[in-house]
């Protein structure tokens, strides 16, 4: 007799991927804040060491990292609002898929101009 129970196995729909992206962006933001606090604290120990660390950060790879950080923060913020709406709005669960698409569209609307400007500065613009 075949097992017709669906159980709790998640099948990779958009809700799962938004959950995964929300967790990954949250962890990335946390680690950035940790490193930021630690490297800023170095200024109390040695201003020269702090200036050296800041000099290391001024390269195109870190510029790409800054863009990724902003992308993570913007997604995490918009998706967090979506999660609040899913949890507290009576029609939230029914509309969660449409709201996810809204999050992605808003993310693109914010990120495309930011990336155009930021990357032009990182790769040679003034």
Helices and strands as residue ranges (DSSP letters): H 14-45, H 47-57, H 60-88, H 96-122
